[in-house]
Amino acid sequence: MRKDIKVSCQKRLSRIEGQVRGLSKMVDEDRYCIDIVTQISAVRAALRRVEEEVLRDHVSHCVEHAITSGNKADQREKIAELMAVIGRSDR
């Protein structure tokens, strides 16, 4: 993973960590259910953005390298991994 992407993801994940702690506090404080669900949606959206950033970096680094290497087995493996993770992310 490129250093700038790693830094960006770490910042986002730290924010998400704080959001999740806030959610726990909301549950402890018996906050209104819709407010809790709204915050859960915000956390899920934030995680999707991190996932997209990591996948974008993977494609521009790992997959691109496999393509330019000319190694057919490596190319098939990287594409299969990518398709599998994309398939799982929709569930």
C-alpha positions in Angstrom: 0.0 0.0 0.0 1.3 3.4 -0.9 2.3 5.5 2.1 -0.1 8.4 1.4 -3.0 5.9 1.1 -2.0 4.2 4.3 -1.9 7.5 6.1 -5.3 8.5 4.7 -6.8 5.1 5.7 -5.4 5.3 9.2 -6.9 8.7 9.7 -10.3 7.5 8.4 -10.2 4.4 10.6 -9.3 6.4 13.7 -12.4 8.6 13.0 -14.5 5.5 12.5 -13.2 4.0 15.7 -14.4 7.2 17.5 -17.7 6.9 15.8 -18.1 3.3 17.0 -17.2 4.3 20.6 -19.9 7.1 20.3 -22.4 4.5 19.2 -21.6 2.3 22.2 -22.1 5.4 24.4 -25.4 6.1 22.7 -26.7 2.6 23.4 -25.5 2.9 27.1 -27.4 6.1 27.4 -30.6 4.6 25.9 -30.6 7.2 23.0 -33.4 7.3 20.5 -33.2 4.2 18.3 -33.4 6.1 15.0 -30.5 8.3 16.1 -28.4 5.1 16.7 -29.4 3.6 13.4 -28.5 6.9 11.6 -25.1 6.8 13.2 -24.6 3.1 12.2 -25.4 4.1 8.6 -22.7 6.8 8.9 -20.1 4.3 10.1 -21.0 1.8 7.4 -20.6 4.6 4.7 -17.3 5.6 6.2 -16.1 2.0 6.1 -17.2 1.7 2.5 -15.1 4.8 1.6 -12.0 3.2 3.3 -12.7 -0.1 1.4 -12.9 1.8 -1.9 -9.7 3.6 -1.2 -7.9 0.4 -0.4 -9.3 -1.4 -3.5 -8.4 1.6 -5.7 -4.8 1.4 -4.4 -4.7 -2.4 -4.9 -5.8 -2.0 -8.5 -3.4 0.8 -9.3 -0.5 -1.1 -7.6 -0.9 -4.9 -7.4 -3.2 -5.5 -10.3 -1.4 -3.1 -12.6 1.9 -4.8 -11.7 0.5 -8.2 -12.5 -0.7 -6.9 -15.9 2.6 -5.2 -16.8 4.6 -8.2 -15.7 3.3 -10.4 -18.4 2.8 -13.3 -16.0 -0.5 -14.8 -17.0 -0.9 -16.9 -13.8 -0.3 -13.8 -11.7 -2.7 -11.8 -13.8 -5.5 -14.5 -13.4 -4.8 -14.7 -9.7 -5.1 -10.9 -9.1 -8.3 -10.7 -11.2 -9.8 -13.6 -9.4 -9.0 -12.1 -6.0 -10.5 -8.8 -7.1 -13.7 -10.4 -8.4 -14.1 -12.4 -5.2 -13.7 -9.4 -2.9 -16.1 -7.3 -5.0 -18.6 -10.2 -4.9 -18.3 -10.4 -1.1 -18.7 -6.7 -0.6 -22.2 -6.7 -2.0 -23.5 -9.1 0.7 
